[in-house]
Amino acid sequence: MPSLFKHGDIMIGGIFPIFEKEISSISTFKSKPLGVKCVGFDLRAYRWIQVMMFAIEEINKDSALLPNISLGYGIFDSCASPTNSLRAALTLASRPEETSPCPPAIPALIGVAGSTQSLALARALGPFKVPMVSYFSTCACLSDRAKYPSFFRTIPSDYFQAKALAALVERFGWQWIGVIHSDNEYGYNGYKAFAKELKKHGVCIGFARTLLYTYTMDKILNIVETVKQSTVKVILAFVSVVDFYPLMQEVVKQNITGIQWIASEVWITAIQLSTPEMYQAFGGALGFVVQKIAIPKLKQFLTNISPYTDPSAAFVKDFWEVMVGCRPVSSGEHTGTETIHEVCTGNETFVNPQDVFFDVTQLRVSYNVYKAVYAIAHALHQLVFCQPVGGKIMKPCLNLSDIQPKEVTDNLHKVNFRNQFGDDVFFDANGDPPASYDIINWQLRDGQVQHVTVGHFTSTVNADYKLSIKDKDIEWRTGKTIPTSICSADCPVGTRKARIKGKPTCCFDCILCADGTIANSTGATDCTPCPREFWSNERKDECIPKTIEFLTYAEPMGIALSVVSLLGASLSLVTMIVFICYRETPVIKASNSELSCLLLFSLFLCFLCPLTFIGRPTVWTCMLRHTAFGVTFALCISCVLGKTIVVVTAFRATIPGKKTAEKFGPAQQRIIVCACTLIQIVICVLWLKLNSPFPDMVFRYSNKKIVLECNTGSEAAFYAVLGYIGILAVLCLALAFLARKLPDNFNEAKFITFSMLIFCAVWITFIPAYVSSPGKFTVAVEIFAILSSAFGLLISIFAPKCYIILIKPEKNTKRHVMGKIKK
């Protein structure tokens, strides 16, 4: 395993993916593998190595940090492989024999770059409490202290990146997202955290596909086909560089554009992906990276790299071959027959000193490596000197040979310092640093892809996030406007979402709100019921007051009933005037003028009762209408009952004018009328006292209107009033029926019988009509019954008498009235 080694009093290990992947070398004899070869030199990872070496060199020169103690390092290549990473870690962590040429065991390790590799190492080193500080492993699963008690990192967890990505999605109103993630722990855990955050914001995932660099081309083409067929216009790629590169090539090849790509931290700033060729399909991509920092002194350190300074140094020749274009060969070294580049002459220099490799003004992951080295140095300082950096310099309180990895782990938890760049370096209880990201946008400037910072995101475990972004600075792949990505457009006002079976919640149909419910905003999930006094309009976007319905004087029915009521009252008064004027005539005397006038007065009141039923119900009108109706009709029927008794007793007596007639004189008649009426008055007083009628709003007749009516308060009292009137009417009918065969010229019993038949028929039919009539027609039916029965009494009893008095005065004689009796 190629490695870089520098001896020191305390050794720090480092594992970096210098090469991107490993391939098996196959022999031609029976196709047996001869070994594994790492290929694809990664300039970015090589710079991380240089940053570690630079930081250790800085610390060794610092008189305040680990004074008089030198740090050394042992650096291995992981080849982006968990197996190689584990082998390198075990090599570094093992304590060699006294005679072994290997470096001494390390108390701490910096690495590794990938979450999958870190998980393998953390499981292996955790039981031995060997501290491991990663600079680029973001899987949230690594925050589990029970499983990984000695794992730390200087890059925020994907827990925070998932929050940041979800906040970005919400910020631009994207509701329909596709996800492509690595087929490993890093990808699955990142996807799981992202999906959980999206659910909180109501965003749906249209598809989720896995990707790995070992996938066959058929699988990659299948993923590309998914992207092409989907209606998703925003896709998150939560993948590593090596996994994503084959798919990116195919997307560019098939010229798939119009997709807004969201990048995970791993690839958004990757140099090998940021090419004009990739920009054709991935331009305008947005992603999060840790905030950048500048380390000015690092540039000189990088430009001093040369294969001729230390020809045996690992990886330097590969670096020189990439940067200069030729392969440096030491004296006596065999070049072989498969050399791709020409052999260097030894006079070469860097072709482009302004290459991004030497740009130390926008360090991100490199700065994480830098912080990791300093964090371990501070932990060692606290352990060795028993106090943090900055205290009074004392002699070491611990022999360097007695340093145990577990003690370094414990002191890493205590690390908390502000570095020379003003950043606070510390770890929370899970070994994670505070989360702070830059939002990066791929933009093309001067023919080159630039990683432009367009916003920031900060968050902690127990605090809300803060997202700030400059929309005007973003270069969208779709042009100047923000791309949209929805499965179904927001439902317009007046409609609600209806989920489509078998599809995510973001895919829905829009259904018109039911009557009585509204949706006054777009995208409503449910329709809101209107209050009882309101109803929905035709568009179902506003609650409007229901129509108030009651029998009014202004409508035709109210006018007609009022006119008829006043007509009946007028006829009653006119009839009363006629009776008063002709009170001395035989017809009037024969019909008992006192009871007749009292009956006419009660009929006058009965005709006026309907006027209290018309108009908006109030407390007073509700109490008046039923009680007035009950008392006036009781008075009316009482008068009729008195007249009936008088007629029966008068004409049934054996000797007229004697004992039987005397028993029912005017005094007795008044007592009968008053007693019968008083009973009804008592019923009405009890009704008003115990449970009086009141104005009420009735909603049961129609959804679109409110019927104002008088609630009887007590149904029993209402029917008691009607029942008592019915009893009086039946009694009158029975008595009148007994006298039906009296003399024809003046048979008042026959007229009373006929009037009572009309009265009973009207009120018997009234009850079912009253119960079944809706709304204001209930009131109209009651008014009609009152008027019909009143007119029946008025016409049946008084019309014949008025006819004789006014039309046939010659018959208004005692002889004619008594004619049939004399025969």
Steps between C-alpha positions, in 0.01 A plus 500: 500500500662828393521744787650827617685494828663756725628412844388699806463472875129437445375348176171589331356272235334614180298309240405671172352381167803593287372272228133491411446127455666163488501245219607141494797402288423179312764265368466344159556154644164354601380858579629493858517839677851605580406788728323833536610824343381849596433739212372854450726740685291754694660844521254616761585212735871558442452860610332374817820306575706811449270698732550238773876515459488881494289515820735264683797710389322812632428336834859385538609862461242628751653558842161512674348182360680180605824682586815292466295214358514415133215347306561243231269335253430182315280545192347220292286482187151353545438470127138591588457143621375386842734204487807712430388756761466231764838349415668841520330581833602171657855552379509843661329397823706184562790535745805342329772294660809678631710382207236580234589773248130612499410829668363493858125455556295816461277646775266663245400468136387755242267343244335386300326675212197277443224407743509135393873480577453693825231259616734206444782671689279631781366149565851358507667773707208583729549214747863610548397868544744608227383854411420560137435851365343502154515798268250384237271227643154649541269203566268581790530140615853572621359726773387193695734511802389158619630340181784738419628644830834625365385651169528875449478720193566854390231495232132532596281192509257423220232565759573868447557466127160330470342794684685740272397319182137480614505870591633581152222294341239678709658840429437464126163328532601168344242234583601212273855374545705215357787343694805308381718372784801277543431134560681496835462624858585855403232509232228316690544695822518831314187415302317390815584825683407710196168318450415550867558875473305522173201336666493779758471754217236303307733428205467174307766280347412401145766233471805378693772307317827359626835536325848355543811521286496120463156504334477365147416733214153344477422614855633848429291523181196390701557788743536743210172373355330562836624860493374547144156350561429666833316831534748594772702812413715517814732211591720454804817302436621371838796314360877493504710632215612160378140366510349798322752549220376216268141622529601860432675391182189319379272795584727730298521246217121480470473879531252492789444862599242699689572320828590698810763292680552522875835371613621341818815643651716226352484600134383861475860634511675195352757624247479197271123552455508877460571511126338694213392165357303411816363853520283431193266286713595590856548875480314693769534212748454597865661336800637549847862497608675594818598863511823590323812644659832628371838376629747734328818326621386172348561610141878518540494157659312357202715661236808351663385147425757332275590138423865597504502624860412153633478254210391216729198686635175320424254646252718795395586347163131441425431861596783626276375289210154654526612858552804516266421231246810285533612218725805571720735204508777460755837376398503125460116482491359286220238688296336195354327468165156631603597855590221730386677833543845587393782490751582833668833666433520651846463860387121510494290742705127530557328584174228706673592632845150650515344155488214443745729263691704799613198717579505526879231769524199265484600205713210294627576131557868589522410731786321209670827305487679802644251525788521125565879519546468795739217334694716193563796723592289688756371172645857373532608828660225474764592139564877552523498833689175451692374842391371661179718698263567853619559416863826536684765281340585217734682174477311208353284317750504182295771300331451493126547124500204465734253671269199276437251545214209496748646802682531688171135418426393638839699821444357549149161541667650787701654680202365852464718772352491785250756463224694769317216540247243584766320165486392322817616139488312258727294181488153443639399192698472302176846600380357740241607860433256791467329511159576786267470473122550710191247458219688437176373563148664369182558795267692531177745787491766551235440150373563340840261361761513710815366408843326822596377553855138622490390451861560352842340254740562451872337262745551309824329192643286700744450818296304600195685535175578827329508509121605809310527498122538764230259407221641757260847344522381154397555382145215263415538237234147583389580868450420797719192351661492254785414154366182337623455136593153384593303183443163677504433871480348663805125465514323830430274666754176318550660158464693261721768240448392140454783250523548263209520141616845350467678833449683736739307771680632766260308334218130577534180593325307817573140448612240773538410567860167363617210737555540687824880477497761728347870517414604864476866429431682302234633157586249431777509146637152524647197716454396707800136476608314829511346614830134406548379844399698492175510300178754461222471701183501341154881517472536340846759760599295714737238453769203726441214561744209263455171643380279594795146378442184595685151604394513872427239762427676587174470163324186396312401233751540740791302769319219258413470365851512850649226618268282200579564546870402867491201416282378248757553750782312766305209264427486414870480869592241569232292207616529620859385848395203346317407296807529806723290711264232229463518367853125557556391293201361149547790324325760663725296444814441138408879439455603643840646838411746511794667170415492583131683830553753331729547230237552760230755681719689175555490432124638850444792411728540163326533674163767731641705210647661409163664843488723392792616200294629718214832682526836422665443298815588671826468394861178697543334398176583133566338513844205698368415307188429163660348621823283761325386236255418256780310747718301668218391168353412367844285814549349451158410135550380576855253749355385246242465242780289746698275567200466128435396425857246783491351372173481143617347581836256753351361282230519171691300628796146358526364836605696780339608787725464311819741315729752367242545836327542679829795277593695636202442868518756775418687450828548128440604566145767745614627251759531229236694730265727636772566160656586334171724790399667516841617139471681587176650810660640286782653257249663789311634664817657173608646460150656847509624450853657156464626485140389789287530518119811672364645603163717228352721443196421175321761347269340165419280611213776610262878526493491838334253682722413559862132492592405734781204368689353494845596194695204395711729436792276224625329277247277364775373848587440582133294188442324550834376838373386344173352203681295715733359696206423166333314376808283812505434466127401131527269581791333776297466266205338230713247737661419668169449161339232420760303810394532452125126427448368825646268728288653582162424873496745567777695188575820657648612159624529386140726796415712437810528132404615594153751755633643248748535241226704753298703595809583139591581406140740794469691425819509125445665554161718771649707265716658285221535804275668693782746220571595438135522859375856637471624841609272796474223282357449359850397848611286544189315173575427614856376838377284329238348275766423799723343698217306201360350405835420865581332556164312173546355624827430850370328388183317196635353673806459861394452502122138369512403760758662786307326376189158529666581831665646670195355318200169356622380740770141378450602173664647678802179457698404305806229316305748380245760406758242297699312381192566132515450479872142626464414238247 
